[in-house]
Amino acid sequence: MSESSPRVVATDLDGTIVRSDGTISTRTARALGRVERAGAMLVMVTGRPPRWMTEIAAAAGHRGVAICANGAVVYDLHTETVVRVQEIAPEVLAEAVGRLRGIAPELRFAVEYPTGFVFEASYGLGRWDAEALGGRPVEGAELVSRGGTKLLAFHPDAGTDPDSLAEKAEKAVGDLVNVTHSSGHALLEMSAPGVTKASALATLCGEHGIVPDDVVAFGDMPNDLPMLTWAGTSYGVANAHPLVLAAVTHTTSRNDDDGVAEVLERLFP
C-alpha cells in the first residue's frame, strides 16, 4: 500500500483520537470526514460497548463502522445498530471466573452484553459507579448465567501493575478467553477465543475484498496490538503504551495534539 492511498482507516478511540478530556476535537472530526468523502472505509475499533458510541457517532457525523468490545461486536455508526456479535459461552465465563479467583481472590468481575452489563456489588468500588454506567448488580451464579461479549476483571489495589496482571491471567485462562487490557487501571478485558480487534477487522475487510496492505491503523494500548500488527501500515500516538510504540511502523503526535488528524490530513488532502 502506498501511504497516500489506503482503502481503510481503522482507528482506536480512547487515548488515540479521543482526548484526555473525553472529547474529539473539531480538527479530528473533520479529518475523519475526509476518509469517507475520499471513498475509503472508516472503521472505529474500540474496547467500548455499543452503548458508549452515541456521542462518538455524533462527533464523527455518523460515519463509518465501529468494531466494539475489542472485536466482539460490529456496530453500524450510520444507523447505530448492532450488525454482528461473538459471545463467550456461559460455561466458559464460569470456568474463567473460577480460575481467576484462584490466582487473585481480590478480583471483582463484570460481564458485558451488546446492551448493558452485569457486575458484582464490589466491582469498581471506589473508582466508578457501575450502575450509573448502565450496569445491573447481580449476586452469585447470575453473573455467568448467560453469554457475554466481554468478561471484565478489576483488581482494586491501585498499585497493581496492569501488564503483570494480564500476564498472570493469560497463563491461567488463555486457553479459554483472549486476555488484554486498555487502561492504566488493573482492569482486564477478556473476549471469546480468537476474538480481537484484528479478527473483526480482518473479517470486515475480507467481505469487501480488502487486504492488510490496504489498511492503515492507529492505536495506543495493548488491546490494539493485534490490529496494529495485522494492518499493512500502523501508527502509535506518542502517548501510547511502550509495547505499542515498539510494534508500529510509524508514530504520530499525542491524542491531545490531534496526532491521527495530522496523518489523515496528509493521506486525504
MORAFEN-V441328 format. One record per residue. N is the residue number from 1. RES is the residue in one small letter. SS is DSSP state (hx for helix, st for strand, lp for the rest). PSI is psi in whole degrees, 0 to 359 (none if undefined). NEAR is the number of other ideal C-beta (glycine too) atoms within 8 Angstrom. Layout:
n: {N,N}
res: {RES,RES}
ss: {SS,SS}
psi: {PSI,PSI}
near: {NEAR,NEAR}
//
This chain:
n: {1,2,3,4,5,6,7,8,9,10,11,12,13,14,15,16,17,18,19,20,21,22,23,24,25,26,27,28,29,30,31,32,33,34,35,36,37,38,39,40,41,42,43,44,45,46,47,48,49,50,51,52,53,54,55,56,57,58,59,60,61,62,63,64,65,66,67,68,69,70,71,72,73,74,75,76,77,78,79,80,81,82,83,84,85,86,87,88,89,90,91,92,93,94,95,96,97,98,99,100,101,102,103,104,105,106,107,108,109,110,111,112,113,114,115,116,117,118,119,120,121,122,123,124,125,126,127,128,129,130,131,132,133,134,135,136,137,138,139,140,141,142,143,144,145,146,147,148,149,150,151,152,153,154,155,156,157,158,159,160,161,162,163,164,165,166,167,168,169,170,171,172,173,174,175,176,177,178,179,180,181,182,183,184,185,186,187,188,189,190,191,192,193,194,195,196,197,198,199,200,201,202,203,204,205,206,207,208,209,210,211,212,213,214,215,216,217,218,219,220,221,222,223,224,225,226,227,228,229,230,231,232,233,234,235,236,237,238,239,240,241,242,243,244,245,246,247,248,249,250,251,252,253,254,255,256,257,258,259,260,261,262,263,264,265,266,267,268,269}
res: {m,s,e,s,s,p,r,v,v,a,t,d,l,d,g,t,i,v,r,s,d,g,t,i,s,t,r,t,a,r,a,l,g,r,v,e,r,a,g,a,m,l,v,m,v,t,g,r,p,p,r,w,m,t,e,i,a,a,a,a,g,h,r,g,v,a,i,c,a,n,g,a,v,v,y,d,l,h,t,e,t,v,v,r,v,q,e,i,a,p,e,v,l,a,e,a,v,g,r,l,r,g,i,a,p,e,l,r,f,a,v,e,y,p,t,g,f,v,f,e,a,s,y,g,l,g,r,w,d,a,e,a,l,g,g,r,p,v,e,g,a,e,l,v,s,r,g,g,t,k,l,l,a,f,h,p,d,a,g,t,d,p,d,s,l,a,e,k,a,e,k,a,v,g,d,l,v,n,v,t,h,s,s,g,h,a,l,l,e,m,s,a,p,g,v,t,k,a,s,a,l,a,t,l,c,g,e,h,g,i,v,p,d,d,v,v,a,f,g,d,m,p,n,d,l,p,m,l,t,w,a,g,t,s,y,g,v,a,n,a,h,p,l,v,l,a,a,v,t,h,t,t,s,r,n,d,d,d,g,v,a,e,v,l,e,r,l,f,p}
ss: {lp,lp,lp,lp,lp,lp,lp,st,st,st,st,lp,lp,st,lp,lp,lp,st,lp,lp,lp,lp,lp,lp,lp,hx,hx,hx,hx,hx,hx,hx,hx,hx,hx,hx,hx,lp,lp,lp,st,st,st,st,st,lp,lp,lp,lp,hx,hx,hx,lp,hx,hx,hx,hx,hx,hx,lp,lp,lp,lp,lp,st,st,st,st,hx,hx,hx,lp,st,st,st,st,lp,lp,lp,lp,st,st,st,st,st,lp,lp,st,lp,hx,hx,hx,hx,hx,hx,hx,hx,hx,hx,hx,hx,hx,hx,lp,lp,lp,lp,st,st,st,st,st,lp,lp,lp,lp,st,st,st,st,lp,lp,lp,lp,lp,lp,lp,lp,lp,lp,lp,lp,lp,lp,st,st,st,st,lp,hx,hx,hx,hx,hx,lp,lp,lp,st,lp,st,st,st,st,st,lp,lp,lp,lp,lp,lp,lp,hx,hx,hx,hx,hx,hx,hx,hx,hx,hx,hx,hx,lp,lp,lp,st,st,st,st,lp,lp,lp,lp,lp,lp,st,st,st,st,st,st,lp,lp,lp,lp,hx,hx,hx,hx,hx,hx,hx,hx,hx,hx,hx,lp,lp,lp,lp,hx,hx,hx,st,st,st,st,st,lp,lp,hx,hx,hx,hx,hx,hx,hx,hx,hx,lp,lp,st,st,st,st,st,lp,lp,lp,lp,hx,hx,hx,hx,hx,hx,lp,lp,st,st,st,lp,lp,hx,hx,hx,lp,hx,hx,hx,hx,hx,hx,hx,hx,hx,lp,lp}
psi: {132,144,337,354,53,144,340,136,118,121,137,166,278,126,354,296,341,129,172,336,6,7,162,125,159,321,314,320,319,321,321,323,331,330,304,326,333,358,7,166,132,123,120,122,114,160,348,150,163,325,344,16,355,309,323,315,318,316,328,6,28,44,146,191,147,134,113,170,41,34,351,340,132,131,126,117,338,317,352,52,149,131,320,145,137,118,158,129,150,317,330,319,313,315,318,316,316,315,319,324,328,327,339,84,341,346,143,141,153,155,125,146,171,328,118,180,163,152,153,151,328,359,126,8,126,349,317,162,97,325,322,338,7,10,168,124,140,167,148,224,346,334,322,28,347,159,154,159,333,136,127,137,119,129,121,346,114,340,359,129,121,321,316,319,319,321,318,318,322,319,327,321,11,340,350,318,164,123,132,183,160,19,173,351,160,70,111,144,124,134,176,155,133,355,113,174,323,318,318,321,319,318,313,314,320,325,340,13,30,132,164,324,345,4,135,132,150,141,180,344,168,329,347,345,315,318,316,325,339,320,148,323,133,145,136,134,157,337,11,160,145,324,325,313,330,339,334,161,339,164,159,183,170,160,322,349,20,44,320,319,322,315,315,325,330,321,326,70,none}
near: {10,4,9,4,6,12,8,14,15,14,14,16,11,10,12,14,12,11,9,5,4,5,7,10,9,5,8,12,12,9,14,14,11,11,15,11,7,7,4,11,12,14,14,16,16,12,10,11,13,14,8,7,16,8,6,15,11,8,9,15,8,8,11,13,13,16,16,15,13,16,14,14,14,13,14,11,15,7,5,11,6,10,7,7,9,11,9,14,8,9,6,11,15,10,10,14,13,8,11,14,9,7,8,11,5,7,10,14,14,16,14,11,10,8,5,8,14,12,17,11,7,6,13,11,8,4,7,6,6,12,7,6,7,6,12,8,10,9,7,5,6,8,15,10,6,6,7,12,15,15,16,15,14,15,12,10,7,4,4,9,7,13,8,8,14,13,8,10,16,9,6,10,13,10,4,9,13,12,12,14,15,13,7,3,7,11,12,14,14,15,17,12,7,6,12,14,14,11,11,16,19,10,8,12,13,8,6,7,5,10,8,9,6,11,19,16,17,16,19,14,13,12,13,16,12,11,17,14,9,11,13,9,12,15,16,16,17,10,8,14,8,6,8,16,10,6,10,13,5,9,9,12,8,8,15,7,7,12,13,16,13,10,13,13,10,8,11,11,4}
//
